[in-house]
Amino acid sequence: MNKEEKHELVIALTEQMKEYGNFYITDTSDLTVAKINNIRRKCFESDITMQVAKNSLIKKAMEAAGGDYTPIYDVLKGSSSILFSKSSTAPAKLIKQLRKQGEKPILKAAYIDSAIFIGDNQLDTLINLKSKEQLIGEIIGLLQSPAKNVISALQSGGNIIAGVVKTLQERG
């Protein structure tokens, strides 16, 4: 890979980091070409973009993307693949599924909406993360519930009051 191709790859990685907002860095060293191709196929099926790149190029892309990725720099050793996804949990679920067939890929780090997760021991935490949309939905549901109760009470109370007024008018 010449200097121009490396520069283009850094630009592409930087754009993907900005576009997706979520990425996972994994160790796929010592895997056969067939296993790597299987991972790529599963990524494609799960709307995950997989890119194998040198650690130095990944670091340059993070620096160009802005933000504080410093804790991730220490795990950029050995062979690295980077997984991009709009979903914060899809890559973690895929890694867990792939691990049923072998011991790799191993999670080195994940960057999810400005939060950094380091190490393979974070995999279950990442699987259980709720998306921003899910959290907003839950908050809206919690806020709507008391309002619905008040409206329901007022409506049923209003019917009772209307019934009492009607009865008094009939007697009156």
Backbone torsions as a table, in degrees:
resi	resn	phi	psi	omega
1	MET	NA	122.3	-179.2
2	ASN	-83.6	175.6	-175.1
3	LYS	-59.5	-41.4	179.9
4	GLU	-64.0	-42.4	179.5
5	GLU	-65.5	-39.3	177.1
6	LYS	-63.1	-42.9	179.0
7	HIS	-61.4	-43.4	178.8
8	GLU	-63.9	-39.0	178.5
9	LEU	-65.3	-41.4	178.1
10	VAL	-61.5	-43.2	178.6
11	ILE	-62.5	-45.0	180.0
12	ALA	-62.6	-44.6	179.0
13	LEU	-63.4	-41.2	178.9
14	THR	-60.9	-46.4	179.5
15	GLU	-62.2	-40.7	179.3
16	GLN	-66.5	-39.3	178.0
17	MET	-60.8	-41.9	179.2
18	LYS	-71.0	-41.0	-176.5
19	GLU	-68.5	-46.8	-173.9
20	TYR	-83.5	-37.5	-178.4
21	GLY	76.8	-13.0	179.0
22	ASN	-131.4	133.1	170.6
23	PHE	-152.4	151.9	179.6
24	TYR	-120.1	139.1	174.7
25	ILE	-111.2	126.2	-176.0
26	THR	-125.4	159.9	175.0
27	ASP	-99.1	115.5	178.5
28	THR	-118.9	19.9	-178.3
29	SER	-63.4	152.7	177.1
30	ASP	69.1	7.3	176.4
31	LEU	-86.6	145.3	178.8
32	THR	-72.3	163.7	177.4
33	VAL	-59.1	-40.1	179.9
34	ALA	-61.4	-41.9	179.9
35	LYS	-68.9	-40.0	177.1
36	ILE	-62.6	-43.0	178.3
37	ASN	-63.1	-37.1	176.9
38	ASN	-63.8	-42.0	178.2
39	ILE	-63.4	-43.7	178.6
40	ARG	-60.0	-41.8	179.7
41	ARG	-63.4	-44.1	179.5
42	LYS	-66.5	-36.0	176.2
43	CYS	-62.1	-46.7	-179.9
44	PHE	-58.6	-43.6	179.9
45	GLU	-64.3	-25.9	-177.5
46	SER	-102.3	14.6	-178.3
47	ASP	57.5	42.0	177.3
48	ILE	-117.5	133.8	177.2
49	THR	-96.7	125.9	-180.0
50	MET	-110.5	135.1	179.3
51	GLN	-137.0	127.1	173.1
52	VAL	-94.4	130.0	-177.4
53	ALA	-150.5	157.5	175.1
54	LYS	-67.4	146.2	-179.5
55	ASN	-58.7	-38.1	-179.3
56	SER	-63.9	-35.3	179.1
57	LEU	-73.6	-36.6	176.1
58	ILE	-62.7	-43.2	179.4
59	LYS	-62.9	-43.8	178.6
60	LYS	-62.0	-38.8	178.9
61	ALA	-65.1	-40.8	178.2
62	MET	-64.5	-41.9	178.6
63	GLU	-62.6	-40.2	-179.3
64	ALA	-71.7	-28.9	-178.0
65	ALA	-73.2	-19.6	-176.6
66	GLY	82.9	172.5	-177.3
67	GLY	90.6	169.8	-178.4
68	ASP	-103.2	99.6	178.7
69	TYR	-104.4	9.3	-173.4
70	THR	-48.4	-44.9	-179.1
71	PRO	-61.0	-25.0	-178.1
72	ILE	-76.0	-27.3	-175.5
73	TYR	-56.0	-35.6	-177.2
74	ASP	-66.7	-24.3	-178.6
75	VAL	-91.7	-2.5	-179.5
76	LEU	-80.8	74.4	178.1
77	LYS	-136.2	151.3	179.3
78	GLY	70.8	-161.2	-179.0
79	SER	-80.1	132.3	-178.4
80	SER	-129.5	139.7	170.9
81	SER	-120.1	145.3	-179.9
82	ILE	-118.5	131.1	-178.0
83	LEU	-111.9	126.0	179.0
84	PHE	-110.7	138.8	179.3
85	SER	-156.0	147.2	172.9
86	LYS	-71.1	-30.4	178.4
87	SER	-84.8	133.8	-179.6
88	SER	-76.1	-20.3	-175.4
89	THR	-106.0	-18.8	-175.1
90	ALA	-56.9	-46.4	179.0
91	PRO	-62.9	-37.6	179.4
92	ALA	-63.9	-43.5	178.7
93	LYS	-63.6	-39.5	178.9
94	LEU	-66.1	-44.2	178.5
95	ILE	-59.2	-44.5	179.1
96	LYS	-60.7	-42.8	178.8
97	GLN	-63.6	-43.7	-179.6
98	LEU	-66.3	-30.0	-178.5
99	ARG	-70.1	-16.6	175.4
100	LYS	-69.0	-22.2	-178.4
101	GLN	-97.2	-15.8	-177.9
102	GLY	-175.5	179.0	-176.1
103	GLU	-88.7	-1.0	178.5
104	LYS	-128.8	154.9	9.6
105	PRO	-76.5	151.2	176.8
106	ILE	-105.8	132.6	178.7
107	LEU	-73.5	122.3	174.5
108	LYS	-91.2	-47.6	-178.0
109	ALA	-162.2	159.1	175.0
110	ALA	-140.0	143.8	176.8
111	TYR	-120.6	112.9	-176.3
112	ILE	-125.2	111.6	177.5
113	ASP	43.9	50.2	177.4
114	SER	77.6	0.0	174.5
115	ALA	-96.9	140.3	-177.8
116	ILE	-113.6	132.2	178.0
117	PHE	-120.0	124.5	-176.8
118	ILE	-113.5	129.6	171.4
119	GLY	100.5	152.6	-178.6
120	ASP	-66.3	-23.3	179.5
121	ASN	-69.4	-7.7	179.3
122	GLN	-89.2	-2.7	-173.6
123	LEU	-57.4	-48.1	-179.5
124	ASP	-65.3	-36.0	176.6
125	THR	-61.2	-44.3	-178.9
126	LEU	-66.4	-37.0	179.2
127	ILE	-62.2	-36.6	-175.6
128	ASN	-89.6	1.0	178.2
129	LEU	-63.4	141.5	174.6
130	LYS	-95.8	143.1	179.4
131	SER	-72.9	163.3	178.0
132	LYS	-57.7	-41.1	-179.5
133	GLU	-64.6	-40.1	178.7
134	GLN	-64.0	-43.1	-180.0
135	LEU	-64.6	-42.2	178.1
136	ILE	-62.6	-42.4	178.1
137	GLY	-60.0	-43.1	178.5
138	GLU	-64.2	-42.1	179.8
139	ILE	-63.8	-44.2	178.7
140	ILE	-61.7	-42.4	178.0
141	GLY	-60.7	-42.4	178.5
142	LEU	-65.5	-37.6	179.8
143	LEU	-72.2	-35.4	-178.1
144	GLN	-73.5	-31.9	-175.6
145	SER	-57.3	-51.8	178.0
146	PRO	-63.5	-36.8	179.6
147	ALA	-63.7	-41.0	178.5
148	LYS	-63.5	-39.1	179.6
149	ASN	-64.4	-42.0	179.2
150	VAL	-64.5	-47.0	-179.7
151	ILE	-61.5	-43.8	179.8
152	SER	-62.0	-43.9	179.4
153	ALA	-64.0	-41.8	179.1
154	LEU	-65.1	-40.2	-179.8
155	GLN	-67.0	-44.9	179.9
156	SER	-69.2	-36.6	175.7
157	GLY	-65.1	-38.2	179.0
158	GLY	-63.3	-38.3	178.1
159	ASN	-65.5	-39.5	179.0
160	ILE	-65.4	-45.4	179.8
161	ILE	-62.3	-43.2	179.1
162	ALA	-62.5	-38.5	178.3
163	GLY	-65.4	-40.7	178.9
164	VAL	-66.0	-44.1	179.4
165	VAL	-61.1	-44.0	-178.9
166	LYS	-62.6	-42.8	179.4
167	THR	-63.6	-42.5	178.9
168	LEU	-64.7	-37.3	179.2
169	GLN	-67.8	-37.6	179.6
170	GLU	-66.2	-35.0	180.0
171	ARG	-78.2	-28.9	-170.3
172	GLY	-76.3	NA	NA
